[in-house]
Amino acid sequence: MIRADMSRATGNTLFAGLIGAWFAAGCSDPAVVAPAEVFVDVTQERGLGARYPVPPEPTHLMPDIMAAGCALVDFDGDGDLDVFAVGGRGPDGDAGGNRLFRQEPGGTFTDVTAAAGVADTGFGMGVACGDYDGDGFTDLFVTAYGPDRLLRNRGDGTFEDVSAAAGVGDEGWGTSAGFFDYDADGWLDLFVVRYVELDSEEPDVDAAGQPEYPAPARFQGTTDRLYRNEGGRFRDVSETSGIGAERGRGLGVLLADLNGDARPDVYVANDGEPNFAWVQEEPGVFVDRASALGLAVNLFGQTEASMGVDRGDVDGDGVPDLFVSHLATETHTLYKGQSGTRYRDATTQSRLGLMSQGYTGFGAAFGDYDLDGDLDLICVNGRVLHEGEASVPGLDAHYAPYAQPNQLFLGDGAGTFAAAMGCGALCADVEVSRGLSIGDVDGDGDLDALVRNANGTLRLYLNASPPAPWLVVRAVTAGRDALGARVEVRAGNAIFRRDVVATKSYMSSSDPRAHFGLAGLGSIDSIRVHWPGGPTETFEGGPANRVRVLVEGEGRTER
C-alpha cells in the first residue's frame, strides 16, 4: 500500500485535461470536504491479513483482472458479522480457494474455512447470501469462471455443496448473483448474471506491444439465469420468464422494484452494452424496459462499461435513485428516480461526474457513513488497462500499473455529493480494488467496509466516526431476512428510508439489515415496514442506538 494525495494517485493525464476543460467552460469546482469520519485499516490486527495465493508470474487471463467479491454475513446466527471472501486463481492456474472467517466475541476473526467445508477448487468470482431452504440459516451461492456452487448452511458451522441436487451448477462465466422472492411464494429464488463466452486466453497487446488484458468486446456476451425455488430445489426458468431472450456482458445486479408496481424486478449492469431493466410485467414474466425507464444508457445515449450498482433515496423525495460505476474514460452515472416510472441521468447535477473522471470504479455502496441522516457513497477503484510503468509499495509489479485509490462521496440529502479528502486508509490506500461489502462489523452503530482486491488481499476498514444516534432494523419474514422489504423510520419531522437488501456493489453481498443515521435525533416515533409481496405494518418507536428485530405479522397492519 501507499498513502498518496489524489492528484498523484490517479496518474491520469486525461483526468487533468478534463479538469482544465471544466474550468475553461466556467463550471464550478466540485466540492471537496474533510469528513469527520476516518476509516481505519484493522485487517492485520483483526486476523484477516492472510493473502490468497496468486500466480508467481501473473498472466493476462481476463478473469484475473475482473477478480472476485466478498461478503459480510452472519453465517452462524450469533448476531455479529462474519467474513466470506471468494477465492480466485492460484499458482500455476490452480484455484485460490474461498475463505470463511468467523468473528469472535472480542472482534477478532478466526479462519474456519476447512472446518466449515467451504474451500473450493473452482475459479470463484461472486457471492450471494440468503436462506434458500427456509431453515433459518444463511446459505452461500458462489459464481465462478466454471461451475457455480450452492453451499447449504447446515446450522452447525458447516456447509455442504448441494449444487447438483439443487439444480444450479451452471458452467458459464458467472459474475454477480442474488436471492429474491420474485413470485412471492415465500421461497427465495436466485438470479445469476453471466459475463462473456471466453473462447480464447490469448492476451491483447498495448500500443507498445506489451501484453494486456483482452477487451470484453472481443467476446460474445451471454444470457443470464433465473432459477425459481420450488421448495428447496431450483428450476431454470430463464427461457420461459423472458430473461433468456437477450445476451449481454453482465457484471452487476440489483434486485428491486424498478417501476413502482410492487413486483420485484432485475437491473443488470452490462459492460459496454445497454443495461437491462427486467420488469416483471405479469407474474413470472420479465421484459427488458431499460430504454423506456431511462436506465439503458447515459444522458448522451452512450453505452458505458457498467460494473458496480446500488440504489437509494439520495435526495429524500421518497423515490429510490440508482447508481452505476464505470471506466476511467467515462463517468459514474446517477439515475434519479421519478415516481418509479422513469429515471433521468442526474450525474452532472449530483457532481459525481467530474469527481469520478479518471477512476475505474467497481464495488459501490450507498450508506450513511457519517450518521447525519443522508446517504453517502463509497466507490472502490482499480484500472483494467495499465497506465505506463508504476511502482506501488506492497503491490506486485504486475498489479501496480492498475492501482488507484478508493473514494468516499458525502451526500447532502438533496442529491448532491462532495468528494471526501483525508477519510483515512480507505481513501489513501492505492490498490486494485474490486469487491465491496458494507455493514456494522464492530457493533458500534456506524457502517464499516470490507474490500476484496484483485491481487488476493482483503482489507477491513472500521469506521471511527464520532458517536452519533443510529438505528439498525432487521426485518424478518418466515424466519429469514425479508429481502426486498422497505423500511421507513419516522422521527420528528424526518423520514428515513432504506431497503432490506444484501445484493449490491460488485460480485458481493452486504449485511441486509437496514441501517440508519438519525441526524442527531435520540429517539424515533415509529417504524413502517413494507413487506415484500405483503402488507405494510407499523411498529412502535423508541430510543436510538439499538438493533430492532421486526417480524412480519407482529406490527399493526395498515388498511
Secondary structure, 3 states (H helix, E strand, C coil): CCCCCHHHHHCCHHHHHHHHHHHHCCCCCCCEECCCCCEEECCCCCCCCCCCCCCCCCCCCHHHHHCCCEEEECCCCCCCCEEEECCCECHHHCECCCEEEEECCCCCEEECHHHHCCCCCCCEEEEEEECCCCCCCCEEEEEEECCCEEEEECCCCCEEECHHHHCCCCCCEEEEEEEECCCCCCCCEEEEEECECCCCCCCEECCCCCEECCCHHHCCEECCEEEEECCCCEEECHHHHCHHHCCECEEEEEEECCCCCCCCEEEEEEECCCCEEEEEEECCEEEECHHHHCCCCCCCCCCCECCCEEEECCCCCCCCEEEECCCCCCCCEEEEEECCCEEEECHHHHCHHHHHCCCCEEEEEEECCCCCCCCEEEEEECCCCCCCCCCCCCCCCCCHHHCEECEEEEECCCCCEEEECCCEHHHHCEECEEEEEEECCCCCCCCEEEEEECCCCEEEEEECCCCCCEEEEEEEECCEECCCCEEEEEECCEEEEEECCCEEECCEECCCCEEEECCCCCEEEEEEEECCCCCEEEEEEEECCEEEEEECCCCEECC
